[in-house]
Amino acid sequence: MRRIVLAPSFDQEAEDIGVYIEERFGESSRREFVTELAPACTRLAALPRIGTVKHGYETPSAGFAFGQNWIFFDYDDEEVNFIHILHSRREKPAIRF
């Protein structure tokens, strides 16, 4: 299995999404998001080709739809680098990687 590397940007964005979820839907929803995120990253590390580069964002990184969010990552035979996690309702032209 590829080694999982979380970029500081990914950690911060996941935290920001978690705060938003908690404020809007409560603490249990935030815990559910966090609980589901780690296994999703593990699955992507095992099968990164399930991601797509045809996601409409201006980045060469692969993307994977995760609930209301997109997870962006780069990978090789050794590791998967999770770079960003963004809410899918944000305007794509406004996103700068």
N, C-alpha and C positions, 0 to 999 in steps of 0.2 A: 504494500500500500504506500502511496505517496505521502510524504510528510506534509502536514498542514501548517501553513504560515499565515497568521493574521496580521495584516498591515495596521499600523496605528489608525489610519483613516477608517478602516473597516470597523475596528473596535469602537471608535467615536460615533460613527454613523449608527451602529447597532444600539449603542447606548441612547442616542438621540431618539431613535425609533421606539425603543423601550419606554422612554420617558413619555413620549407622545401617546403611546398605547395606554400606559397607566393613567395618564391624565384624562384620557377620553373614555376608556373602558374599564379601568380598575386594575388593581395589583395582580389579580389572578390571570387576567389576559396578558399582562406583561410577562409573568412567569411562564405562561404557555408559549409565548413567542420565543423567549430565551431557551426554554426546554427543547423546542423543535428546531432551533437554529443549529445547534451543535451536531445533531444527527444528519441534518441536511448537508452541512459542510463535509462530514465524514463520507456520506454517499457520493458527493461530488468528487472527493479525493479518490475514491475507488473507481468512479466512472465519469471522468471529466468530459468525455465526449457527448454527454447528454446536455451539455450547455450549447449555446448557439452564439454565433457572431452576427446573426441577422436579427438584432433586437431593436434597431432604430436609434441607438445611442452612438455618439461619435467617439468610439473607442475600439481598438482592435481586440480588447479582452473579451473572453467568452462571458455570456450572461446566462443566468438561470432564474426563472420566475419562482419566487418563494412567497406564496400568499399574495399580499398587496405590494411586494417588494421585488427588486431585482438584485441578485447577487452577481458581482463581477469578479472574475478571477483569471489568472494566467497559470499555466501548468506545463510541466515537462515530465520526464520519466521519474524524476526524483521527488518533486514536491508540487504542491498546489498553493499559489499565493492568492489569498482572498484579499482583494483590494478595496472594493466598495460594496455597500448595500444601500440601495436607494428606494424610496417609496415610489411606486410606479405612477402615481398621480402627478408627480412633478413634471413640469414642462420639459420635454426632451431638449429643445434648443437652449434652455437655460443651464443645462448641466455642463460643467467643465471638469474634465478629468485631469 
